[in-house]
Amino acid sequence: MFAIGAVLIAYLTLRTVSSQSRALTPAHLMIMLEHASIPGLIATFLSMFGFILFEGLALKCLLNSLGYKSNIFKGLLYSAGDQFFSAITPSASGGQPVSALFMRFDRIPVSAITVTLLANLVMYTLSSFSIGVVSLLVMPDVLEDFNEISLAFILFGSIVMLTLTIIFYALLRKSTYLKRMGLGTIRFLHRIHIIRDIAKWNGRMERHMDDFKLCSELLHNKGSVLLLAFAFNLAQRISQISITPLMHLALGNLENVNLMRLWIIQNLAQVGSNCVPIPGGMGVADYLMLDGFQSIFTKDYAYMLQTLCRSISFYICSSVSGLIVLVGYIKQIIKTNKEFLKK
């Protein structure tokens, strides 16, 4: 259902954007790509892949620090699951259960998975907020490139991002908060007759939370690991934002513009769209990008650059993530069948 909704929103968004510019046609876009710099396009796609890769490295280092050895390919699969399902669900963290599922396939305990994903969420939101703050300190007048509606989205996104960082960190540090939430959920499910043996589920929750507390304390005693996870999340955000200036350069730098300003505009557009309950921020992200781009480019070029960048950073990135998830799932099925036949 979510996937169908995401496809419909994507179709409507692309139709709306393409209808706003007569120059924005498939034929014109193909001509621009044919004349684009090959090394520039390669750099753009590598930057896109970095968005998947760096989260995988962050998850890998967090799991390794807890004693659960993982490799780069496993990390890539966990990250791809997060990226793909976040792109087709209303929540930006909608892919976390899929990451957790693949970790469970690798026999990682629920407590360690919860700590890892929660710690990564803290680092992701903290890195996003940090980049936004630094961007405005470097170039505060960039806010003048957006209209009032866009500024409202950016402000709302910043507030939500800071709030989430505080909440996620509190949950990570104070296991009692998470425990109360878990026990409250069990009581609710028991009340609506989904769970019958409430004592059994409460006991299971108690055991998981004891393990969660141990994992959380272990992770917090390793400051260098958290710093490394933050660095990987920072690199992930930088990779995604850099797609826009790299694509602009690949197209031949058709219009003279301050690349740092373009980078910051793209960053603020993502801040404003990340917290909107729409799959991938579709529609809102496009609006913010177009609003910012038109302050420094002609309308036709702004629409073409936005379409190309959004296609790579979201649609193609989501497709690549989905392909990685599919391959990983098939490999897991084959592995499970082999283990079953051995028994």
MIKOL-179665 format. One record per residue (C-alpha): chain; x, z, y; residue in one letter; residue number from 0. Coordinates in steps of 0.05 Angstrom, whole numbers, always signed. Last residue first. Layout:
// MIKOL-179665
NODE  kette    east      up   north  rest   nr
NODE      A       X       Z       Y     A  NUM
...
***
This chain:
// MIKOL-179665
NODE  kette    east      up   north  rest   nr
NODE      A    +385    +188    -611     K  342
NODE      A    +431    +129    -596     K  341
NODE      A    +369     +86    -583     L  340
NODE      A    +345    +134    -528     F  339
NODE      A    +413    +134    -494     E  338
NODE      A    +414     +58    -494     K  337
NODE      A    +343     +56    -466     N  336
NODE      A    +361    +104    -410     T  335
NODE      A    +422     +62    -391     K  334
NODE      A    +381      -2    -389     I  333
NODE      A    +328     +31    -346     I  332
NODE      A    +382     +59    -299     Q  331
NODE      A    +414     -10    -293     K  330
NODE      A    +346     -39    -275     I  329
NODE      A    +336     +15    -222     Y  328
NODE      A    +404      +3    -191     G  327
NODE      A    +393     -72    -188     V  326
NODE      A    +325     -62    -155     L  325
NODE      A    +353     -10    -106     V  324
NODE      A    +410     -57     -86     I  323
NODE      A    +360    -113     -75     L  322
NODE      A    +316     -68     -33     G  321
NODE      A    +376     -48     +10     S  320
NODE      A    +393    -122     +21     V  319
NODE      A    +320    -135     +40     S  318
NODE      A    +319     -76     +88     S  317
NODE      A    +383    -100    +122     C  316
NODE      A    +354    -171    +127     I  315
NODE      A    +291    -145    +161     Y  314
NODE      A    +321     -90    +203     F  313
NODE      A    +389    -102    +233     S  312
NODE      A    +392    -177    +217     I  311
NODE      A    +322    -198    +238     S  310
NODE      A    +324    -149    +297     R  309
NODE      A    +388    -181    +322     C  308
NODE      A    +362    -252    +315     L  307
NODE      A    +294    -238    +346     T  306
NODE      A    +324    -197    +403     Q  305
NODE      A    +376    -251    +419     L  304
NODE      A    +322    -305    +421     M  303
NODE      A    +275    -264    +464     Y  302
NODE      A    +330    -245    +513     A  301
NODE      A    +354    -318    +516     Y  300
NODE      A    +285    -342    +535     D  299
NODE      A    +273    -287    +587     K  298
NODE      A    +340    -296    +622     T  297
NODE      A    +388    -239    +609     F  296
NODE      A    +408    -173    +642     I  295
NODE      A    +341    -138    +655     S  294
NODE      A    +308    -180    +602     Q  293
NODE      A    +349    -146    +548     F  292
NODE      A    +321     -77    +564     G  291
NODE      A    +247     -96    +560     D  290
NODE      A    +260    -140    +500     L  289
NODE      A    +295     -85    +462     M  288
NODE      A    +241     -34    +480     L  287
NODE      A    +184     -80    +458     Y  286
NODE      A    +218    -100    +393     D  285
NODE      A    +231     -27    +375     A  284
NODE      A    +159     -10    +391     V  283
NODE      A    +131     -68    +350     G  282
NODE      A    +163     -45    +286     M  281
NODE      A    +189     +27    +289     G  280
NODE      A    +217     +15    +219     G  279
NODE      A    +149     +30    +188     P  278
NODE      A    +107     +61    +244     I  277
NODE      A    +105    +136    +259     P  276
NODE      A    +148    +129    +323     V  275
NODE      A    +209    +174    +320     C  274
NODE      A    +262    +120    +314     N  273
NODE      A    +232     +75    +368     S  272
NODE      A    +257    +108    +432     G  271
NODE      A    +325    +125    +404     V  270
NODE      A    +332     +54    +378     Q  269
NODE      A    +318     +24    +447     A  268
NODE      A    +367     +74    +477     L  267
NODE      A    +422     +48    +430     N  266
NODE      A    +406     -25    +445     Q  265
NODE      A    +411     -12    +520     I  264
NODE      A    +476     +25    +508     I  263
NODE      A    +507     -34    +471     W  262
NODE      A    +484     -83    +525     L  261
NODE      A    +515     -40    +578     R  260
NODE      A    +580     -36    +538     M  259
NODE      A    +579    -111    +531     L  258
NODE      A    +576    -121    +606     N  257
NODE      A    +545    -189    +613     V  256
NODE      A    +564    -261    +625     N  255
NODE      A    +513    -306    +592     E  254
NODE      A    +525    -353    +534     L  253
NODE      A    +575    -305    +502     N  252
NODE      A    +586    -358    +448     G  251
NODE      A    +530    -341    +400     L  250
NODE      A    +578    -297    +361     A  249
NODE      A    +590    -255    +423     L  248
NODE      A    +516    -240    +430     H  247
NODE      A    +512    -226    +356     M  246
NODE      A    +569    -176    +362     L  245
NODE      A    +535    -143    +423     P  244
NODE      A    +471    -135    +383     T  243
NODE      A    +499    -114    +315     I  242
NODE      A    +539     -58    +349     S  241
NODE      A    +478     -11    +348     I  240
NODE      A    +475     -12    +272     Q  239
NODE      A    +549      +0    +262     S  238
NODE      A    +551     +55    +315     I  237
NODE      A    +495     +92    +279     R  236
NODE      A    +531     +88    +212     Q  235
NODE      A    +598    +107    +243     A  234
NODE      A    +566    +170    +272     L  233
NODE      A    +535    +185    +204     N  232
NODE      A    +604    +178    +173     F  231
NODE      A    +635    +223    +226     A  230
NODE      A    +581    +276    +216     F  229
NODE      A    +594    +275    +141     A  228
NODE      A    +668    +284    +155     L  227
NODE      A    +654    +343    +201     L  226
NODE      A    +608    +373    +148     L  225
NODE      A    +664    +365     +97     V  224
NODE      A    +716    +395    +144     S  223
NODE      A    +671    +456    +155     G  222
NODE      A    +672    +475     +82     K  221
NODE      A    +643    +545     +82     N  220
NODE      A    +577    +515    +104     H  219
NODE      A    +573    +474     +40     L  218
NODE      A    +583    +535      -6     L  217
NODE      A    +531    +574     +33     E  216
NODE      A    +481    +517     +26     S  215
NODE      A    +496    +509     -48     C  214
NODE      A    +486    +584     -61     L  213
NODE      A    +422    +586     -21     K  212
NODE      A    +394    +525     -57     F  211
NODE      A    +410    +557    -124     D  210
NODE      A    +369    +618    -105     D  209
NODE      A    +315    +572     -77     M  208
NODE      A    +311    +533    -142     H  207
NODE      A    +302    +597    -183     R  206
NODE      A    +248    +625    -137     E  205
NODE      A    +211    +558    -138     M  204
NODE      A    +211    +558    -214     R  203
NODE      A    +183    +628    -214     G  202
NODE      A    +129    +608    -165     N  201
NODE      A    +111    +548    -209     W  200
NODE      A    +104    +591    -271     K  199
NODE      A     +63    +643    -234     A  198
NODE      A     +17    +589    -206     I  197
NODE      A      -4    +565    -275     D  196
NODE      A     -60    +518    -255     R  195
NODE      A     -32    +469    -204     I  194
NODE      A     -77    +412    -180     I  193
NODE      A    -137    +458    -174     H  192
NODE      A    -147    +453     -98     I  191
NODE      A    -127    +526     -90     R  190
NODE      A     -67    +518    -137     H  189
NODE      A     -42    +460     -94     L  188
NODE      A     -49    +504     -32     F  187
NODE      A     -13    +562     -65     R  186
NODE      A     +44    +517     -87     I  185
NODE      A     +51    +487     -17     T  184
NODE      A     +55    +557     +13     G  183
NODE      A    +108    +576     -38     L  182
NODE      A    +149    +516     -18     G  181
NODE      A    +141    +527     +57     M  180
NODE      A    +159    +600     +50     R  179
NODE      A    +221    +581     +10     K  178
NODE      A    +243    +531     +62     L  177
NODE      A    +240    +584    +116     Y  176
NODE      A    +274    +635     +70     T  175
NODE      A    +332    +586     +59     S  174
NODE      A    +356    +600    +129     K  173
NODE      A    +418    +557    +143     R  172
NODE      A    +391    +490    +118     L  171
NODE      A    +321    +502    +143     L  170
NODE      A    +348    +522    +211     A  169
NODE      A    +393    +460    +213     Y  168
NODE      A    +333    +416    +197     F  167
NODE      A    +291    +449    +252     I  166
NODE      A    +346    +445    +305     I  165
NODE      A    +362    +372    +290     T  164
NODE      A    +287    +356    +287     L  163
NODE      A    +276    +384    +357     T  162
NODE      A    +335    +345    +386     L  161
NODE      A    +309    +280    +355     M  160
NODE      A    +237    +294    +378     V  159
NODE      A    +260    +306    +449     I  158
NODE      A    +303    +243    +450     S  157
NODE      A    +248    +200    +420     G  156
NODE      A    +198    +226    +472     F  155
NODE      A    +246    +211    +529     L  154
NODE      A    +261    +141    +502     I  153
NODE      A    +187    +126    +491     F  152
NODE      A    +170    +149    +562     A  151
NODE      A    +228    +108    +590     L  150
NODE      A    +199     +47    +555     S  149
NODE      A    +131     +57    +587     I  148
NODE      A    +162     +68    +656     E  147
NODE      A    +203      +4    +655     N  146
NODE      A    +274      -1    +629     F  145
NODE      A    +338     -29    +661     D  144
NODE      A    +338     +29    +711     E  143
NODE      A    +357     +74    +652     L  142
NODE      A    +424     +38    +651     V  141
NODE      A    +441     +76    +715     D  140
NODE      A    +467    +134    +673     P  139
NODE      A    +527     +94    +645     M  138
NODE      A    +579    +139    +613     V  137
NODE      A    +538    +203    +615     L  136
NODE      A    +477    +164    +591     L  135
NODE      A    +515    +136    +531     S  134
NODE      A    +546    +204    +515     V  133
NODE      A    +476    +235    +510     V  132
NODE      A    +449    +179    +467     G  131
NODE      A    +509    +179    +421     I  130
NODE      A    +502    +255    +412     S  129
NODE      A    +427    +250    +396     F  128
NODE      A    +439    +198    +342     S  127
NODE      A    +498    +237    +313     S  126
NODE      A    +456    +301    +312     L  125
NODE      A    +397    +265    +279     T  124
NODE      A    +442    +237    +225     Y  123
NODE      A    +483    +300    +215     M  122
NODE      A    +421    +344    +206     V  121
NODE      A    +390    +292    +160     L  120
NODE      A    +454    +292    +119     N  119
NODE      A    +452    +367    +112     A  118
NODE      A    +379    +363     +88     L  117
NODE      A    +395    +308     +38     L  116
NODE      A    +454    +347      +9     T  115
NODE      A    +419    +415      +8     V  114
NODE      A    +358    +386     -26     T  113
NODE      A    +400    +347     -77     I  112
NODE      A    +441    +409     -94     A  111
NODE      A    +377    +450    -105     S  110
NODE      A    +345    +395    -147     V  109
NODE      A    +404    +394    -195     P  108
NODE      A    +444    +329    -203     I  107
NODE      A    +431    +296    -270     R  106
NODE      A    +449    +225    -248     D  105
NODE      A    +376    +204    -254     F  104
NODE      A    +362    +264    -209     R  103
NODE      A    +407    +232    -156     M  102
NODE      A    +367    +167    -163     F  101
NODE      A    +302    +206    -152     L  100
NODE      A    +331    +244     -92     A   99
NODE      A    +349    +179     -58     S   98
NODE      A    +277    +156     -71     V   97
NODE      A    +250    +222     -42     P   96
NODE      A    +293    +210     +20     Q   95
NODE      A    +265    +141     +34     G   94
NODE      A    +207    +165     +77     G   93
NODE      A    +256    +199    +125     S   92
NODE      A    +238    +153    +183     A   91
NODE      A    +165    +165    +166     S   90
NODE      A    +114    +109    +168     P   89
NODE      A    +137     +78    +103     T   88
NODE      A    +164      +8     +90     I   87
NODE      A    +231     +14    +126     A   86
NODE      A    +243     +86    +103     S   85
NODE      A    +234     +59     +32     F   84
NODE      A    +290      +9     +40     F   83
NODE      A    +339     +53     +79     Q   82
NODE      A    +334    +115     +34     D   81
NODE      A    +339     +75     -30     G   80
NODE      A    +398     +37      -1     A   79
NODE      A    +433    +102     +16     S   78
NODE      A    +427    +130     -54     Y   77
NODE      A    +450     +64     -84     L   76
NODE      A    +510     +60     -37     L   75
NODE      A    +529    +131     -55     G   74
NODE      A    +527    +113    -128     K   73
NODE      A    +572     +53    -115     F   72
NODE      A    +620     +95     -73     I   71
NODE      A    +630    +146    -128     N   70
NODE      A    +599    +214    -143     S   69
NODE      A    +626    +278    -170     K   68
NODE      A    +578    +337    -166     Y   67
NODE      A    +620    +397    -146     G   66
NODE      A    +584    +415     -82     L   65
NODE      A    +638    +381     -40     S   64
NODE      A    +630    +318     -82     N   63
NODE      A    +556    +316     -64     L   62
NODE      A    +570    +321     +11     L   61
NODE      A    +626    +268      +7     C   60
NODE      A    +581    +219     -31     K   59
NODE      A    +522    +229     +16     L   58
NODE      A    +565    +213     +76     A   57
NODE      A    +597    +153     +41     L   56
NODE      A    +528    +126     +24     G   55
NODE      A    +507    +135     +96     E   54
NODE      A    +568     +95    +117     F   53
NODE      A    +553     +38     +69     L   52
NODE      A    +481     +23     +89     I   51
NODE      A    +493     +17    +164     F   50
NODE      A    +561     -14    +149     G   49
NODE      A    +524     -72    +118     F   48
NODE      A    +495     -90    +186     M   47
NODE      A    +564     -86    +218     S   46
NODE      A    +590    -131    +163     L   45
NODE      A    +534    -179    +180     F   44
NODE      A    +553    -181    +253     T   43
NODE      A    +628    -188    +238     A   42
NODE      A    +612    -248    +192     I   41
NODE      A    +570    -278    +248     L   40
NODE      A    +628    -271    +297     G   39
NODE      A    +678    -300    +248     P   38
NODE      A    +631    -360    +239     I   37
NODE      A    +621    -369    +315     S   36
NODE      A    +552    -395    +331     A   35
NODE      A    +536    -470    +338     H   34
NODE      A    +494    -473    +274     E   33
NODE      A    +462    -406    +293     L   32
NODE      A    +438    -432    +360     M   31
NODE      A    +411    -495    +327     I   30
NODE      A    +375    -453    +275     M   29
NODE      A    +343    -411    +329     L   28
NODE      A    +319    -474    +365     H   27
NODE      A    +287    -501    +301     A   26
NODE      A    +254    -435    +284     P   25
NODE      A    +222    -434    +354     T   24
NODE      A    +234    -386    +412     L   23
NODE      A    +239    -434    +469     A   22
NODE      A    +165    -428    +485     R   21
NODE      A    +172    -353    +494     S   20
NODE      A    +118    -301    +488     Q   19
NODE      A     +86    -329    +425     S   18
NODE      A    +148    -315    +384     S   17
NODE      A    +144    -240    +400     V   16
NODE      A     +71    -234    +380     T   15
NODE      A     +80    -274    +316     R   14
NODE      A    +141    -233    +297     L   13
NODE      A    +104    -168    +309     T   12
NODE      A     +41    -191    +271     L   11
NODE      A     +83    -212    +211     Y   10
NODE      A    +123    -147    +211     A    9
NODE      A     +59    -105    +216     I    8
NODE      A     +29    -143    +157     L    7
NODE      A     +93    -135    +116     V    6
NODE      A     +95     -60    +131     A    5
NODE      A     +22     -52    +112     G    4
NODE      A     +33     -88     +46     I    3
NODE      A     +94     -44     +32     A    2
NODE      A     +56     +19     +49     F    1
NODE      A      +0      +0      +0     M    0
***
